[in-house]
Amino acid sequence: MGRILAAALAVSSIAFVAGCSQTGGGADNGQENAQADAAEAQAEQGPHIDRLDPALDAIIPKDARLEKIGEGFGFAEGPLWVNGELRFSDLIRNKLFAIGPDGKTRLLLDKSGGLDSFPEGKFQGSNGAVVDKDGTVLMVQHGARRIVRLDDKLNIKPFIERFEGKRLNSPNDLVFAPDGSLWITDPPYGLDGQDKDPAKEVKFNAVYRYKDGKLTAVITDLPRPNGIGFSPDGKKLYISNSEPEMFVNVYDVNPDGTVANGKRFISYPGPNPIDVPDGLKVDSQGNVWTSGPGGIRIISPEGKVLGQLKTSDRAQANLAWGGPDWKTAYIMGAGNIYRLQISIPGEKPLYTK
């Protein structure tokens, strides 16, 4: 999930120049006008693919189109392909949905964030999810500040709630590494006051590793860790940071589960728009598909931006791989859901169902 913003915020997203690495300062009137013009132009053009490098043609067919398959959501997040269908959360409306093979959307779970209710516009529903080795689904609950386990009947059982006796902030996204460890990002977006909220118990916003029943804080120096993914061989870890600086970091992963040599994989210039760096996924060739200002970028393992997926939504929050051959990308466009057929498989999760 991206930066907490009021639903009535009128500033439009800017289509940042893909691959730009510099950072910027505050917006003046010219910058605000440029944002509005870029957003209007993008809306008029409709969902489309910006091809910035010929190498993208081997990843996304030239005739591929972003196809809208669902609409009318508050803030779609947490996509997961399971049992031959797409599951996703509405982070604002506190619900878990699925789109089946028939193309119809159905409600799976109400109050999926773990709270009976919360103020309108707050991001306290459910979010990221993964299939575990036993076939159950692990899902994060922003409002309840925990990770839970869902069985086939969608019964909920708490799984991880605390670090060293202290309540987690608001777990956001999670992924299994090739070695079977579970990695989790834990920014404070589910807390009304975020870092200043009196209910915040952990002093940092961590990236955690869970292995053999032990939760370890591996990265503690990122202000807003959000999206998370591994290279296919598990040797590289990618983490997106939403604010105040917008970037994706890449780390070397050591055999003992620690990380080293963290560095910028991509940076975005300010000022912060609505669609900050959020969820990310890695495909089977190691390309990183990461949400960010102006849409989702496809970036080679060497850090070259190959293309960008753009929709008319105010933010593109996340994506997931799916389909029988894992060659379908499902894009969470905040209020809408899109589907894109690709030429290579996405990175197949460690556990599937």
Summary of the structure (lengths in Angstrom):
residues: 353
radius of gyration: 18.5
end to end distance: 24.5
largest distance: 54.2
contacts: 1246
relative contact order: 0.19
helix: 7%
strand: 41%
